[in-house]
Amino acid sequence: MSRPTRRVVVTGMGALTPIGNDAESFWSAMMAGKSGAAPITYFDTEHYATKFACELKGFDAVELLDRKTARRLDPFCQYAMVVADQALADAGVDSSTLSTEQQERIGVIYGSGIGGLQVLFSQAGTLSEDGPRRVSPFFIPMMIPDIAAGQISIRHGLRGPNYSCVSACATGNNNIGDAFMLIRLGHMEAAVTGGSEASISELGVGGFNALKALSTRNDEPERASRPFDATRDGFVLGEGAGALFIEELEHAKARGARIYAEIKGVGMSGDAHHITAPDPNGLGARNAMLAALRDGDLDPEQVDYLNMHGTSTGLGDVAETAAIKGVFGDHAYKMNVSSTKSMTGHLLGAAGAVEAIAAIGAITHQTIPPTINFEHPDPDCDLNYTFNTPVEREVNVTMSNAFGFGGHNTSIVFAKYEE
């Protein structure tokens, strides 16, 4: 069977992260090695094992949306709406000027790993204290993970394919991958795609603490996310959103769009191993990376930089390192890898989308984002992790990994655009 020949490029980006509230600020903060971790301000953490997270700073939904709209959206959906606005503006697309035909050929494939956790928690309290008659009529449409895609579509009149893929922490990558494939197959010309998450809440932190998944380095939170360091003790919970505007190459060229990078291939796999722990040998991660390279018709030696899932957990960092060795062989030690979660924390369903922006930025800036907070070598983690400071080098091809609870594995390959 022949591979589809339509090429897909990235022409717009939007980001809300704990270290920057747009794509440019996010990149600058990464280059400075800035940590987004700090004591939690959203609720009283007295009885929690983990008392810090990577919250957004200086974000005001009312200022960026209108008060009525913001009030009827869970924070995860507020974040999604804002980054979609950013990505469209960055791509030079004014949705108010689109013709009906254009509206029908632009889709929204956008997800969240958990959805409206904050409104779920608050409305459960309302039900318990005041009874069912006091439950908000907006509760269900505020909570469901697909509502971000629906709200973006409504806000901008985009009538192409519209849905949400939910795959835990692989969600951002899965949505970008689906949008890429739909464009490549001719089902639409362009899409807003990515992921959003807002899980820094009593229930979110409590749940991850119960899993023993979070770092408890409460005395120095800014140093807690330390992927590949021998003293890592769990991930740091983050929040935010990322969005890409992607389109078929000729569509982008016809409107004179600036092209950041080309999406070359996507790979997906399942671990079939455990609900939360990765396959110890990285089998599923390896299969996803190999599938992405095959899809993009690329050799492993062509990859210059890999943005690792790299959550700062004992099992995950070792398994992904083993998977990379299995895919890249000797080249695994020659290319740069890093985990930007060392700065942003783990954004769950938004991670893949935000880290795709980091992988694209490595191409546009010819610079590798660092892994900060490294101090103590781990003999099981021996790759070129770009510790503590950025590295300038030639970057033509990058890969971004995202893996999720349930054994979901996704990899996306980006390349410098060439005619």
PyMOL commands that set and color helices and strands:
alter all, ss='L'
color gray80, all
select helices_A, chain A and resi 23-31+61-64+67-71+75-91+95-97+100-103+117-130+132-134+139-143+147-156+168-184+202-210+221-223+249-254+283-295+300-302+314-333+341-344+348-365
alter helices_A, ss='H'
color red, helices_A
select strands_A, chain A and resi 8-16+38-39+52-53+106-111+162-163+190-197+240-248+261-270+305-307+336-338+367-368+391-392+397-404+408-415
alter strands_A, ss='S'
color yellow, strands_A
deselect
rebuild
show_as cartoon
